[in-house]
């Protein structure tokens, strides 16, 4: 199994790395401090074709495969964990939902502007009482006209409820919203809809969260108050939303692994530089075996996570089942990132605990990867289910 990048894939990675080093790294501390959505950087990434990386060119994307796309996201996240989440939520979740389950007219109208980077997407699944337990959601979509009167397809749906922890939720032009069209059917009664915040009356942003890390990516609470959307905004058939969400999150886990690897790589790079420069007892601390062992373990863990990421990507590209592999990649990479960032702080000593050095930011950003798009506990359940199936 050869995961060596092709020349084209390396060129893409190197192009993104150069952009990150020149434009993102110098801004990362400011983004973390202000917690403001970096619209100018998103616009620059759109110009580079990074806001629709795996989406086919016919729909405004760059047509990258799932080796090149995660590698590009590694580099973006190396610069800023928040920016990595902005891109991952937009591309892996919102864009992919419309691409995989939308009709041709839906793709043309909603996917193309997102993939071209003219519009931002969000994926609204979680609720205050329904995080890992998706079928516990309380948001409803009541059909109006047509089928509601026994005469065929409904004319529209009236959505009521709310969503929580929605990445990009307050800045999105298109939000994929999941709601119960049949509240009595559990997971089989959930459907998904394209919602347009600027067009749909009853769409409200209640606020954004003040988070430990992942700053710059707005995490919003949304409320829908008798929000009516046309029936032609439904993605797929009624009742297919839960399966759609699971399939989309499965692919998304590959890119959360990539985000984790990027943060860990940034921590290792900084730890290496600091260990060479910092002197104690008349020598650089990189000469101490204890520090060398930490660095060796950090690099080994990053390489292992990268191979798991590409193994899952390889199965996805081959059209093979990759539920277990994506869960393993995300689980290992997210926990690895926290461990590597923790060691980077330890190598920096007291300085690592201050905001004078970036390693404390990497640590705060890394923690999120163990929580969103499947907690580590849920992923272990998923892996075990696949082993015992």
C-alpha positions in Angstrom: 0.0 0.0 0.0 1.8 3.1 -1.3 0.7 6.5 0.1 3.5 8.4 -1.4 2.2 11.7 -2.8 2.3 12.2 -6.6 4.1 15.2 -8.0 0.8 17.0 -8.5 -0.3 16.3 -4.9 3.0 17.5 -3.6 2.7 20.7 -5.6 -0.7 21.4 -4.2 0.5 20.7 -0.7 3.5 23.0 -1.2 1.4 25.8 -2.7 -1.0 25.7 0.3 2.0 25.6 2.7 3.5 28.7 1.1 0.2 30.5 1.4 -0.1 29.5 5.0 3.4 30.6 5.9 3.0 33.9 4.2 -0.6 34.8 5.0 -2.0 32.7 7.8 0.8 32.2 10.3 1.5 35.9 10.8 -2.3 36.4 11.5 -2.9 33.3 13.6 -2.4 34.9 17.0 -4.5 37.9 16.1 -7.4 35.6 14.9 -7.1 33.7 18.2 -7.2 37.0 20.2 -10.0 38.7 18.4 -12.1 35.6 17.6 -13.2 37.3 14.4 -14.1 35.4 11.2 -11.1 36.0 8.9 -13.2 36.8 5.8 -10.2 38.2 3.9 -8.2 35.0 4.3 -11.2 33.0 3.2 -11.5 35.1 0.1 -7.8 34.5 -0.7 -8.3 30.8 -0.2 -11.3 30.9 -2.6 -9.0 32.5 -5.2 -6.6 29.6 -4.8 -9.4 27.1 -5.2 -9.3 25.9 -1.6 -13.0 26.3 -0.7 -14.2 23.5 -2.9 -11.1 21.2 -3.1 -12.7 17.8 -3.5 -15.7 19.0 -5.4 -15.7 18.3 -9.2 -14.7 21.2 -11.4 -18.1 21.2 -13.1 -19.6 22.4 -9.9 -17.0 25.0 -9.2 -14.5 22.9 -7.2 -10.9 21.9 -7.8 -11.5 18.2 -8.3 -8.8 17.1 -5.8 -8.7 13.6 -4.6 -8.9 12.5 -0.9 -5.2 12.3 -0.6 -4.5 15.9 -1.8 -7.4 17.5 0.0 -6.6 16.3 3.5 -2.9 17.2 2.9 -3.9 20.7 2.0 -6.1 20.8 5.2 -3.1 19.7 7.2 -1.3 22.8 6.0 -4.2 25.2 6.6 -4.6 23.8 10.2 -0.9 24.0 10.8 -1.4 27.8 10.4 -4.7 28.1 12.3 -6.9 25.5 13.9 -9.9 27.8 13.5 -9.3 28.3 9.8 -9.0 24.5 9.5 -12.4 24.1 11.0 -13.9 26.8 8.8 -12.7 25.0 5.7 -13.6 21.5 6.9 -17.1 22.4 8.0 -17.7 24.3 4.7 -16.3 21.7 2.4 -16.5 18.2 4.0 -20.0 18.8 5.5 -22.0 21.5 3.8 -20.6 21.2 0.2 -20.5 17.4 0.3 -24.1 17.2 1.6 -25.3 19.1 -1.5 -23.0 17.3 -3.8 -23.8 13.8 -2.6 -27.5 14.1 -2.1 -28.7 17.2 -4.1 -30.4 17.2 -7.5 -28.7 18.8 -10.4 -30.6 22.1 -10.0 -29.7 22.1 -6.3 -26.1 21.6 -7.1 -26.1 24.4 -9.7 -27.9 26.8 -7.4 -26.3 26.1 -4.0 -23.1 24.0 -4.4 -21.4 26.0 -7.2 -21.2 29.3 -5.2 -20.0 27.4 -2.1 -17.4 25.5 -4.0 -16.2 28.6 -5.7 -15.9 30.3 -2.3 -18.4 33.0 -3.1 -20.6 31.7 -0.3 -20.0 30.0 3.0 -21.7 26.8 4.1 -22.7 25.3 7.5 -24.0 21.9 8.7 -26.7 22.2 11.3 -27.2 18.8 13.1 -26.5 19.1 16.8 -28.9 20.5 19.3 -28.8 21.2 23.1 -30.3 17.8 23.8 -29.1 15.9 20.7 -25.3 15.8 20.2 -24.1 12.2 19.8 -27.7 11.0 20.1 -28.9 12.5 16.8 -32.4 10.9 16.8 -33.2 12.8 20.0 -33.4 16.1 18.0 -36.5 18.2 18.6 -36.4 20.4 15.5 -39.4 19.6 13.2 -40.2 20.3 9.6 -44.0 20.3 9.1 -45.2 19.7 5.5 -47.5 22.4 4.1 -49.9 21.9 1.1 -49.7 19.0 -1.3 -48.8 15.8 0.7 -50.0 17.5 3.9 -53.5 17.5 2.3 -53.1 14.1 0.7 -52.6 15.4 -2.8 -48.9 14.6 -3.4 -45.6 16.3 -2.6 -45.8 19.2 -0.1 -45.4 22.7 -1.4 -43.1 23.7 1.5 -42.0 22.8 5.0 -42.3 24.9 8.2 -39.2 24.4 10.3 -39.3 25.1 14.1 -36.6 24.4 16.6 -33.0 25.2 17.2 -29.4 24.1 16.7 -26.3 24.4 18.8 -22.5 24.3 18.2 -22.8 25.1 14.5 -19.5 25.9 12.9 -19.8 28.9 10.5 -23.4 29.1 11.6 -23.5 32.9 12.0 -21.7 33.7 8.7 -23.1 31.0 6.4 -25.0 31.8 3.2 -26.3 28.2 3.0 -27.0 26.0 6.0 -27.9 22.4 5.7 -30.5 21.8 8.4 -31.7 18.5 9.7 -35.2 18.2 11.1 -37.9 15.6 11.9 -40.5 15.3 9.2 -41.9 12.3 11.1 -41.4 12.8 14.8 -42.7 9.3 15.6 -40.1 7.5 13.4 -36.9 8.2 15.3 -33.9 8.2 13.1 -35.9 7.2 10.1 -38.0 10.3 10.4 -35.2 12.9 9.9 -34.9 14.9 6.7 -32.4 17.5 5.5 -33.0 20.9 3.9 -31.0 23.7 2.3 -31.7 26.9 4.3 -30.8 30.4 3.1 -30.4 32.7 6.2 -30.8 35.9 4.2 -33.9 34.7 2.4 -35.8 32.6 4.9 -37.9 34.5 7.4 -37.7 32.9 10.9 -33.9 32.2 10.7 -32.3 33.6 13.8 -28.7 33.6 15.1 -29.0 33.6 18.9 -25.3 34.1 19.4 -21.9 32.6 19.2 -20.0 30.6 21.8 -16.9 31.9 23.7 -14.7 28.8 23.2 -11.5 27.5 24.7 -9.9 27.4 21.3 -10.8 27.1 17.6 -11.2 30.8 17.6 -12.0 32.6 14.3 -14.5 30.0 13.4 -17.8 31.2 14.7 -19.7 28.5 16.6 -23.3 29.6 16.6 -26.6 28.8 18.2 -29.5 29.0 15.6 -33.2 29.3 16.1 -35.9 28.6 13.6 -39.3 30.2 14.2 -42.0 29.1 11.8 -39.3 29.2 9.0 -40.9 28.2 5.8 -38.7 26.7 3.0 -39.8 25.4 -0.4 -40.1 21.7 -0.8 -37.5 21.8 -3.6 -34.9 22.6 -0.9 -35.2 19.2 0.6 -32.1 17.0 0.0 -33.2 13.5 -1.1 -36.4 11.9 0.1 -38.1 12.4 3.4 -36.6 10.2 6.1 -33.1 10.0 4.5 -31.5 12.7 6.6 -30.0 10.5 9.4 -28.3 8.2 6.9 -27.1 11.2 4.9 -25.6 12.8 8.0 -23.8 9.6 9.0 -22.3 9.2 5.6 -21.2 12.9 5.5 -19.7 12.8 9.0 -17.8 9.6 8.0 -16.0 11.4 5.2 -15.6 14.5 7.5 -13.7 12.5 10.0 -10.8 12.1 7.5 -10.5 15.9 7.4 -10.7 16.3 11.2 -7.8 13.8 11.4 -6.0 16.2 8.9 -6.8 19.2 11.2 -5.3 17.3 14.1 -2.2 16.4 12.2 -1.6 20.0 11.2 -1.8 21.2 14.7 0.5 18.5 15.9 3.0 19.3 13.2 3.0 22.9 14.1 3.6 22.0 17.8 6.5 19.7 16.8 8.1 22.3 14.5 8.0 24.9 17.3 9.3 22.4 19.9 12.2 21.5 17.6 13.1 25.1 17.1 12.9 25.9 20.8 14.9 22.9 21.9 17.7 23.9 19.6 17.7 27.5 20.8 17.0 27.1 24.5 20.1 26.5 26.6 20.3 25.1 30.1 23.4 23.8 31.9 25.6 25.2 29.2 24.0 23.3 26.3 20.9 23.4 24.1 18.1 21.4 25.7 18.0 19.3 22.5 21.1 17.6 23.7 19.3 16.1 26.6 18.0 12.6 26.0 14.7 13.3 27.8 14.0 16.0 25.2 15.1 13.9 22.3 12.8 11.1 23.4 9.9 13.5 23.5 10.6 14.7 20.0 11.1 11.2 18.7 7.7 10.1 20.1 6.0 13.2 18.8 7.2 12.7 15.2 6.4 9.0 15.3 2.8 9.6 16.5 2.3 12.2 13.7 3.5 9.8 11.1 1.2 7.0 12.4 -1.8 9.4 12.3 -0.9 10.4 8.8 -0.9 6.8 7.6 -4.2 6.1 9.2 -5.7 9.2 7.5 -4.4 8.1 4.1 -5.6 4.5 4.7 -9.1 5.8 5.2 -8.8 8.1 2.3 -7.6 5.3 0.1 -10.7 3.1 0.9 -13.0 6.0 0.3 -11.5 6.7 -3.1 -11.7 3.0 -4.0 -15.4 3.0 -3.1 -14.8 0.5 -0.3 -16.4 0.7 3.1 -14.3 2.9 5.4 -16.4 3.5 8.5 -13.9 1.8 10.8 -10.9 3.3 9.1 -12.2 6.9 9.2 -13.2 6.5 12.9 -9.7 5.1 13.7 -8.0 7.9 11.8 -10.0 10.6 13.6 -9.8 8.9 17.0 -6.0 8.4 16.9 -5.2 11.7 15.3 -7.2 13.8 17.7 -5.9 12.2 20.8 -2.4 12.2 19.3 -2.6 16.0 18.6 -3.5 16.7 22.3 -0.6 14.6 23.4 1.9 16.1 21.0 0.8 19.7 21.8 1.0 18.9 25.5 4.6 17.7 25.1 5.4 20.8 23.1 4.3 22.9 26.1 6.4 20.7 28.4 9.5 21.3 26.2 8.9 25.0 26.3 8.6 24.9 30.1 7.2 27.9 31.8 7.2 29.8 28.5 4.9 27.2 27.0 2.2 28.2 29.5 2.2 31.8 28.3 0.7 33.4 25.2 4.2 34.5 24.2 4.5 31.2 22.4 2.0 29.5 20.1 2.1 26.1 21.6 -0.6 26.9 24.2 -2.9 27.9 21.3 -2.2 24.6 19.5 -3.1 22.7 22.7 -6.4 24.6 23.0 -7.2 24.1 19.4 -6.4 20.4 19.4 -8.8 19.5 22.2 -11.8 20.2 20.1 -10.9 17.4 17.7 -11.7 14.9 20.4 -15.2 16.3 20.7 -16.8 17.3 17.5 -17.8 15.1 14.5 -17.9 12.1 16.9 -16.4 12.1 20.4 -13.6 9.8 21.1 -16.0 7.6 23.2 -18.5 7.4 20.3 -15.7 6.6 17.9 -14.6 3.7 20.0 -18.1 2.4 20.0 -18.2 2.7 16.2 -14.9 0.8 15.8 -16.1 -1.9 18.2 -19.4 -2.3 16.3 -17.5 -2.7 13.0 -15.2 -5.3 14.6 -18.1 -7.3 16.0 -20.4 -6.9 13.0 
